[in-house]
Amino acid sequence: MGRGRIAIRRIDNLTNRQVTFSKRRNGLLKKARELSILCDAEVGLMVFSSTGKLYDYASTSMKSIIERYNKQKEDEHQLMDPASQVKFWQREAASLRQQLQDLQESHRQLKGEELSGLGIKELQRLENQLEMSLKGVRMKKDQILIDEINELHQKESHLHQENVELHKKIDLIHKENAELQKVIEARRTEEGITTSNPSYTISYGYDILEPISLQQSQPQPQYSESPATAMNLGYSLKLML
């Protein structure tokens, strides 16, 4: 069964009232702490028990929170009156002018100007402030340089990796070109062998390695001549040769 709703009224039983106060007080303090952390709020909480005991929580300082609260209430009250509004803004303007003058004077002193009115303590404080500022500037500069060096190292490593990958690709291309060159040379060799040694042969009726002997043959007469004339022509031809 679920819990029943509790009526929001004073608890008559003293024991129950103390137990409820303790539980609700702890829950309220926890919520105030969570509100200040989660929402970056300035929270101040004060609780007085029925016996007059104080329980409080402050995210920063209870005194500063109370002063801020009183100033805020005073400003709200003054802003309701037109004359008070004029005086309020005049005070604010005078305060801002004074702050500006102080900042300008401090800036000139940091630059080494208008130091005649300062004593030993003021000069020592200014020197310490300048040393701390210089130390902070140097630390920031060193950090920037370290970051740039680390970034350059990362770029160098990345470029080196890319270079290694490119060398691998170049080696692979060289191997492929070498294999392709071997295939081309093999094909050219096969084509040369095929051209120099044809698959067909021509038979001349004799052995080409056997020496050839030439003999003079008698010409055949083309016309019918007498035997004596033919013999004379043959004898004359033999003499000419």
VOSE-294983 format. One record per atom (N, C-alpha, C): x, y, z; residue in three letters. Coordinates in steps of 0.2 Angstrom, whole numbers, plus 5000, padded with zeros to 4 digits. Example, Ala and Ser with C-alpha at 12.3 -4.5 7.8 and 13.67 -1.06 7.14 Angstrom:
// VOSE-294983
506649725039Ala/506249785039Ala/506649845039Ala/506449895035Ser/506849955036Ser/506450005039Ser/
This chain:
// VOSE-294983
500449945000Met/500050005000Met/500450065000Met/500250114996Gly/500650184996Gly/500550225002Gly/501050265003Arg/500950315009Arg/500450365008Arg/500050375014Gly/499550425013Gly/499850495014Gly/499450535011Arg/499650605011Arg/499550635018Arg/500050675020Ile/500150705026Ile/499850775026Ile/499350785031Ala/499050855031Ala/499550905033Ala/499550965029Ile/500051015031Ile/499751055036Ile/499851035042Arg/499651075048Arg/500151055054Arg/500151095059Arg/500551085065Arg/500451015068Arg/501050975069Ile/501050915072Ile/500950915079Ile/500450885082Asp/500350895089Asp/500850855093Asp/500950795091Asn/501450755094Asn/502150775094Asn/502450785100Leu/503050815100Leu/503650775097Leu/503550715098Thr/504150665096Thr/504050665088Thr/503450655085Asn/503350655078Asn/503550725075Asn/503450775079Arg/503650845076Arg/504350855076Arg/504750825081Gln/505450835080Gln/505750785075Gln/505450725074Val/505750685069Val/505550715062Val/504950745061Thr/504850775054Thr/505250835053Thr/505450875058Phe/505850935058Phe/506550915055Phe/506850855059Ser/507450835057Ser/507550815050Ser/507050775048Lys/507050745041Lys/506950805036Lys/506450845037Arg/506350905032Arg/506950955032Arg/507250965038Arg/507751015038Arg/508350985034Arg/508550925035Asn/509050895031Asn/508950895023Asn/508350885022Gly/508150885014Gly/508150955012Gly/507951005016Leu/507951075013Leu/508751095013Leu/509151075017Leu/509851095017Leu/510151065011Leu/509951005009Lys/510250965003Lys/510050994997Lys/509351014997Lys/509151054991Lys/509451114990Lys/509651154995Ala/509951214994Ala/510651214992Ala/511051154994Arg/511651144992Arg/511651124985Arg/511251084983Glu/511151064976Glu/511051124971Glu/510551164973Leu/510351224969Leu/510951264968Leu/511351274973Ser/511951324973Ser/512451294968Ser/512551224968Ile/513051194964Ile/512851184957Ile/512251164956Leu/511951154949Leu/511851214945Leu/511651264948Cys/511351324945Cys/511851384946Cys/512451374950Asp/512951424951Asp/512551484954Asp/512151474959Ala/511751524963Ala/512051534970Ala/511951594972Glu/512251614979Glu/511651604983Glu/511651554987Val/511151534992Val/511351544999Val/510851565003Gly/510951575010Gly/510251545013Gly/510351505018Leu/509751475021Leu/509851475029Leu/509351495032Met/509351495040Met/508751465042Met/508751425047Val/508151385050Val/508251385057Val/507751415061Phe/507751405068Phe/507251355070Phe/507451315074Ser/506951265077Ser/506451295082Ser/505951255084Ser/505451275089Ser/505851285096Ser/506451255097Thr/506751265103Thr/507251325103Thr/507251355097Gly/507751415096Gly/508451395093Gly/508551335091Lys/509151315089Lys/509251335081Lys/509851365079Leu/509951385072Leu/510251335068Leu/510051325062Tyr/510351285057Tyr/510351325051Tyr/510951335048Asp/511051375042Asp/511551345037Asp/511451375031Tyr/511851345025Tyr/512051415021Tyr/512651415018Ala/512851475014Ala/513351445009Ala/513151465002Ser/513551434997Ser/514251474997Ser/514251544999Thr/514851575000Thr/515051595007Thr/514751655009Ser/514751675016Ser/514051705018Ser/513851685024Met/513251705026Met/513151785027Met/513751815029Lys/513751885030Lys/513751925024Lys/514151905019Ser/514051935012Ser/513351925009Ser/513051865010Ile/512451855007Ile/511951905010Ile/511951915017Ile/511451955020Ile/511652035018Ile/512252055018Glu/512352115016Glu/512152135009Glu/512252085004Arg/511952094998Arg/511252094998Arg/510852055002Tyr/510152055002Tyr/509952125005Tyr/510252155010Asn/510052215013Asn/510152275008Asn/510752265004Lys/510852324999Lys/510352314993Lys/510152254991Gln/509652244986Gln/508952274988Gln/508752264994Lys/508152284997Lys/508152364997Lys/508752395000Glu/508752465000Glu/508752494993Glu/509152464988Asp/509052494982Asp/508352494979Asp/508052434980Glu/507352434977Glu/506952484981Glu/507052494987His/506652544990His/506752614988His/507452634986Gln/507652694984Gln/507352704977Gln/507352654973Leu/507152664966Leu/506352674965Leu/506052664971Met/505352684970Met/505252764971Met/505652794973Asp/505652874974Asp/506052904968Asp/505752944964Pro/506152974959Pro/506753014961Pro/506753054967Ala/507253094969Ala/507853044972Ala/507652984975Ser/508052934977Ser/508452904971Ser/508052894965Gln/508352864959Gln/508952914957Gln/508852974957Val/509353024954Val/509953014959Val/509853024965Lys/510453014970Lys/510752944969Lys/510452894968Phe/510752824967Phe/511152824961Phe/510952854955Trp/511352844949Trp/511952894950Trp/511852954953Gln/512352994954Gln/512952964958Gln/512752924963Arg/513252894967Arg/513552834963Arg/513152804959Glu/513452744955Glu/513952774950Glu/513752834947Ala/514252864942Ala/514852894945Ala/514852924951Ala/515452944955Ala/515852884957Ala/515552824959Ser/515952764960Ser/516252734954Ser/515952734948Leu/516252714942Leu/516852754940Leu/516752824941Arg/517352874939Arg/517952864943Arg/517852854950Gln/518352834954Gln/518752774953Gln/518352724951Gln/518652654949Gln/519052664942Gln/518752704938Leu/519152714932Leu/519852754933Leu/519852804937Gln/520452844939Gln/520952794942Gln/520652754947Asp/521152704950Asp/521452654945Asp/521052634941Leu/521352584936Leu/521852624931Leu/521652684929Gln/522152724925Gln/522852734929Gln/522752754935Glu/523352764939Glu/523752704940Glu/523452644941Ser/523752584942Ser/524152564935Ser/523752574930His/524052554923His/524652594922His/524652664923Arg/525252704922Arg/525852684927Arg/525652664933Gln/526252634937Gln/526552574935Gln/526052534932Leu/526352464929Leu/526852484923Leu/526652534920Lys/527152554914Lys/527752594917Lys/527852604923Gly/528452634926Gly/528352714926Gly/527752744926Glu/527552814926Glu/527252834932Glu/527352894934Glu/527152924940Glu/527252884946Glu/527952874948Leu/528152834953Leu/528452874959Leu/528452944958Ser/528752984963Ser/528352984969Ser/527752974969Gly/527352984976Gly/527352914979Gly/527652864977Leu/527652794980Leu/528252784985Leu/528052754990Gly/528552734995Gly/528852664994Gly/529352644999Ile/529652584998Ile/529152524997Ile/528652525002Lys/528152465002Lys/527752464995Lys/527552524993Glu/527152524987Glu/527552504981Glu/528252524981Leu/528652504975Leu/528752434976Leu/528852404982Gln/528952334982Gln/528352294980Gln/527752314982Arg/527152284980Arg/527052284972Arg/527252344969Leu/527252354962Leu/527752304959Leu/528352304962Glu/528852254959Glu/528552184959Glu/528352164965Asn/528052094965Asn/527452084960Asn/527052134959Gln/526552124955Gln/526752114948Gln/527252154946Leu/527552154939Leu/527952084938Leu/528252064943Glu/528651994943Glu/528151934942Glu/527551944946Met/527051894945Met/526751894938Met/526651954936Ser/526351964929Ser/526851934923Ser/527451954924Leu/527951934920Leu/528051854920Leu/527951824926Lys/527951754926Lys/527351724923Lys/526851754924Gly/526251724920Gly/526251734913Gly/526551784910Val/526651794903Val/527151744900Val/527651734904Arg/528151684902Arg/527851614902Arg/527451594907Met/527151534907Met/526651524901Met/526351574900Lys/525851574895Lys/526151564888Lys/526751604887Lys/527151594881Lys/527451524880Lys/527751504886Asp/528051434885Asp/527451384884Asp/526951384887Gln/526351344885Gln/526151344878Gln/526151404875Ile/525951404868Ile/526451374864Ile/527151384865Leu/527651354862Leu/527651284862Leu/527551254868Ile/527551184869Ile/526951154865Ile/526351194865Asp/525751164861Asp/525951164854Asp/526251214851Glu/526451224844Glu/526951164842Glu/527451154847Ile/527951104846Ile/527651034846Ile/527151024850Asn/526850954850Asn/526350954844Asn/526051004842Glu/525751004835Glu/526150984829Glu/526751014829Leu/527251004824Leu/527450934824Leu/527550904830His/527750834831His/527250794828His/526650804829Gln/526050764827Gln/526050774819Gln/526150834817Lys/526150834809Lys/526750804806Lys/527250804809Glu/527850764807Glu/527750694807Glu/527450664812Ser/527350594813Ser/526850574807Ser/526350624806His/525850604801His/526150604794His/526550654793Leu/526850654786Leu/527350604785Leu/527750584791His/528150524790His/527750454788His/527150454792Gln/526750394790Gln/526550394783Gln/526350454781Glu/526150464773Glu/526650444769Glu/527250464771Asn/527850454767Asn/528050384766Asn/527950344772Val/528050274772Val/527550234767Val/526950264768Glu/526350234763Glu/526550244756Glu/526750304754Leu/526950324748Leu/527550274745Leu/528050264749His/528550224747His/528350154746His/527850124750Lys/527650064749Lys/527250054742Lys/526850114741Lys/526550114734Lys/526950114729Lys/527550154729Ile/528050154724Ile/528350094723Ile/528550054728Asp/528849994728Asp/528349944724Asp/527749944726Leu/527249904723Leu/527249914716Leu/527249974714Ile/527149994707Ile/527849974703Ile/528449984706His/529049954703His/528949884702His/528749844707Lys/528649774706Lys/528149754700Lys/527649794700Glu/527149774695Glu/527449794688Glu/527849844688Asn/528149864681Asn/528649814679Asn/529049784684Ala/529549734683Ala/529249674680Ala/528749654683Glu/528349594681Glu/528049604674Glu/527749664673Leu/527549684666Leu/528049684661Leu/528649704663Gln/529249704658Gln/529449634656Gln/529449594661Lys/529649524660Lys/529149494655Lys/528449504656Val/527949474652Val/528049504645Val/528149564644Ile/528249594637Ile/528849564634Ile/529449564638Glu/530049534635Glu/529949454633Glu/529549424637Ala/529349354635Ala/528949344629Ala/528449394628Arg/528049394622Arg/528449404616Arg/528949464617Arg/529349474611Arg/529849424609Arg/530049384614Thr/530549324613Thr/530149274609Thr/529549254611Glu/529149204608Glu/528949234601Glu/528749294600Glu/528649324593Glu/529249314589Glu/529849334591Gly/530449324587Gly/530649254585Gly/530549204590Ile/530649134588Ile/530149114583Ile/529549134583Thr/529049114578Thr/529249144572Thr/529449204571Thr/529649234565Thr/530249204562Thr/530749184566Ser/531349164563Ser/531349084561Ser/530849054564Asn/530748974563Asn/530048964561Asn/529848974555Pro/529148964553Pro/528948894554Pro/528348884554Ser/528048814555Ser/528048774549Ser/528048804543Tyr/528048774537Tyr/528748764534Tyr/528848714529Thr/529548704526Thr/529448704519Thr/529948714515Ile/529948714508Ile/530448664506Ile/530248614502Ser/530648564499Ser/530848584492Ser/531548584491Tyr/531848594485Tyr/532048534481Tyr/531948474484Gly/532148414480Gly/532848394482Gly/533248434486Tyr/533948404487Tyr/534048434494Tyr/534648404496Asp/534848424503Asp/535248494502Asp/535048544506Ile/535348614506Ile/536048614508Ile/536248564512Leu/536948554515Leu/537348524510Leu/537148484505Glu/537548454500Glu/537848504495Glu/538448504493Pro/538748544488Pro/538448534481Pro/538348594478Ile/538048594471Ile/538548594466Ile/538548554461Ser/538948554455Ser/538648574449Ser/538948624446Leu/538648654440Leu/538848614434Leu/538548604429Gln/538748574423Gln/538348604417Gln/538748614412Gln/538548644406Gln/538048594402Gln/537548624401Ser/537048574397Ser/536948604390Ser/536848554385Gln/536748574378Gln/536048604377Gln/536048664374Pro/535448694373Pro/535048654368Pro/534348664369Gln/533948624365Gln/533748664359Gln/533848644353Pro/533648684347Pro/532848694347Pro/532748754345Gln/532048774345Gln/531748764338Gln/532148764333Tyr/531948754326Tyr/532248694323Tyr/531948664319Ser/532248604316Ser/532748624311Ser/533448604313Glu/533948624309Glu/534348554307Glu/534748564303Ser/535148504301Ser/535648484306Ser/535848424306Pro/536348404311Pro/536948434311Pro/537248454305Ala/537848484305Ala/537848554307Ala/537348594306Thr/537248654309Thr/537248654316Thr/536848614319Ala/536748604326Ala/537448594330Ala/537848544327Met/538448534329Met/538948594329Met/538948624324Asn/539348684323Asn/539148734329Asn/538548754330Leu/538348794335Leu/538548774342Leu/538448714343Gly/538648684350Gly/539448694351Gly/539848674346Tyr/540548684346Tyr/540748754348Tyr/540348804344Ser/540548874345Ser/540348894352Ser/539848874354Leu/539648894361Leu/540048874366Leu/540348804365Lys/540848774370Lys/541448814370Lys/541648844364Leu/542248884364Leu/542248944367Leu/541648974367Met/541549044370Met/541549034378Met/541248984380Leu/541248974387Leu/541948954390Leu/
